[in-house]
């Protein structure tokens, strides 16, 4: 029943998403990433959902839906924000 925009950068800027510290992350929080290779200069280019124990679920064109570790590269390097939907 919660409506969020489709794109990651719009989700990060939504009034429904409250930024939280990485040490307060919990299951269901959104994790936002960005890389230097974004030609549109949106800053945030990818989003996933925290699934616990330092992991998150996300989708990509290459791998489809997968689970990754926040401490692995490039994720650790590109993590920009953790948000909680309210």
C-alpha positions in Angstrom: 0.0 0.0 0.0 3.0 2.3 -0.2 3.6 4.2 -3.4 7.2 5.1 -4.4 8.6 6.5 -7.6 10.1 4.0 -10.1 13.7 5.3 -10.3 16.2 4.9 -7.5 17.2 8.6 -7.4 13.5 9.6 -7.1 12.9 7.1 -4.3 15.9 8.5 -2.3 14.4 11.9 -2.6 10.9 10.9 -1.7 9.2 12.3 1.4 8.3 8.7 2.3 12.0 7.7 2.7 13.8 8.8 5.9 17.6 8.6 5.9 19.1 6.4 8.7 22.7 5.6 9.7 24.3 2.5 8.3 24.7 1.1 11.8 20.9 1.4 12.3 20.1 -0.6 9.2 17.4 -3.3 9.5 15.5 -5.7 7.2 13.4 -3.8 4.7 15.4 -0.6 4.6 16.4 0.7 1.2 20.1 0.9 0.3 21.0 3.4 -2.4 24.1 3.3 -4.5 25.8 5.6 -7.1 28.7 5.3 -9.4 30.9 7.7 -11.4 29.7 6.3 -14.7 26.2 7.8 -14.7 25.9 9.9 -17.9 22.8 11.7 -16.5 24.6 12.7 -13.3 21.8 11.6 -11.0 24.1 10.7 -8.1 22.0 7.7 -7.1 21.6 5.0 -9.7 20.7 1.8 -8.0 18.6 0.6 -5.1 18.2 -2.6 -3.1 16.3 -3.9 -0.1 18.3 -4.8 3.1 17.7 -8.5 4.0 19.7 -8.8 7.2 23.2 -9.8 8.2 24.8 -7.2 5.9 23.0 -8.5 2.7 20.6 -6.9 0.3 18.3 -8.0 -2.5 18.5 -6.2 -5.8 17.9 -6.6 -9.5 20.3 -6.0 -12.4 20.1 -6.5 -16.2 23.1 -8.9 -16.1 22.2 -11.1 -13.1 18.4 -10.6 -12.6 17.4 -10.7 -9.0 20.3 -11.5 -6.7 21.5 -11.2 -3.1 24.8 -9.3 -2.4 26.9 -8.4 0.6 27.1 -4.7 1.5 30.8 -5.1 2.4 31.8 -6.4 -1.0 33.0 -4.2 -3.8 31.6 -2.3 -5.6 28.7 -2.1 -3.1 30.7 -0.9 -0.1 32.4 1.8 -2.2 29.2 3.0 -3.9 26.8 2.9 -1.0 25.5 6.5 -0.6 22.5 6.3 1.6 20.3 4.0 3.7 16.6 4.9 3.9 13.6 3.7 5.8 10.1 3.9 4.3 7.6 5.6 6.5 
